[in-house]
Amino acid sequence: MAPRSCALCNDARAILKRPKSGQQICKECFFYVFETEVHNTITQAALFNPGDRVAIGASGGKDSTVLAHVMKTLNDRYQYGLELFLLSIDEGITGYRDDSLETVKRNQQQYDMPLKILSYDELYGWTMDAIVSQVGKKNNCTFCGVFRRQALDRGAAVLAVDHIVTGHNADDIAETVLMNIMRGDIARLGRCTMICTQGEDTIKRSKPFKYAYEKEIVMYAYFKKLDYFSTECIYSPDAYRGHARAFLKDLEAARPSAIIDIIHSGEAFEIKEEVKATQKAQQTCKRCGYMSSNELCKACTLLEGLERGMAGAAITEHARKRLDAEGPAPTNLRTIPLFQLPPGPRAAVSITLEAAP
């Protein structure tokens, strides 16, 4: 059988089949359509303003490495006018994060972007290795997720950026929709598919890869020969997300469009007004100044539990009651530094960039 020609240019030999569309295309056309789809996602959502300072959440993995490469490429090609930075969080996981950060440092040189690394140890006084030694591997992802989110905002505040972009892809978002359905988490179900989020007390955050399939990100990194770290977190095999991921992969094998279909289903969900009325209003944590729906934010509650030897206090109601029964927190308790947003306007009118054909 003669080699099949590219379905887009009808000239070069097709060397890959897109998982997203099934098209058989050549390498150069794949690069172009992948980058163009991300550009169109950015422009249709009007994510950036010319002159924005944008921090790319960089872990050294495939998603963040491809995101850094594509953001630099599109910023140059379409003249977004962005000032790009790399922002990495060191969770303190020996044999995993220390190695991946070496990849990030190489990316800094390859893409010529300033790099800021902020560690859990520096911010919270705890590493994930120390946390896991106390709580085990069952609930460790709860601590890491809460601490990481706040650490990103704090690192971005140090860089005085306007915007954080993360490498969350279509698979990640579809998994989150499934997880929220399985947990009955109505509040998160209403916002987990949003491409961009921002509160009054947080820095704008968005997902340019919202509609990019994980398999295509891997293919892009492979054919571009990008330098990335491919080892999975050593503490994640028992994470609840793994069950949603396995289910999603089975759905994708039977119907490749399932990933995008689930995202669109999530986008179509609308929370009833009576449900919204029962949700807690956002306020400021009285201890660290970060946004919270309670007097203490989740990070401060988790940290207090760790410091007082009751790490489950923010995870289960029973453990929380035990902590409350112990009385008020000691005055010498280690706390998180006060959170302050960088100076300047937090909400600007977006300027629509021209979409690619």
Order of alpha helices (4+ residues) and beta strands (2+ residues): beta-beta-alpha-beta-alpha-beta-alpha-beta-alpha-alpha-alpha-beta-alpha-alpha-beta-beta-alpha-alpha-alpha-alpha-beta-beta-alpha-alpha
